[in-house]
Amino acid sequence: MANDPQLAATGFFTTLDHPSAGRHPYPGLPLRIDGRHTRPDRPAPLLGEHTAHYLPVTSEAATA
């Protein structure tokens, strides 16, 4: 899919730098909003990267 000339011509992919995987093309969503492609603005998170942020929130919700 990353080598598809039609997707490349439409700007479907965005190249992002990932801290552990390196520089890779990331696909956008297969739709347009207001005539524009939706594109990721950051790479996928690392394993556990957001755990410290979300764990307290889910713990509080579970005990409420």
Beta strands, then each sheet from edge to edge (+ up, - down):
strand 1: 13-18
strand 2: 22-27
strand 3: 32-33
strand 4: 36-37
sheet 1: 1+ 2-
sheet 2: 3+ 4-
end
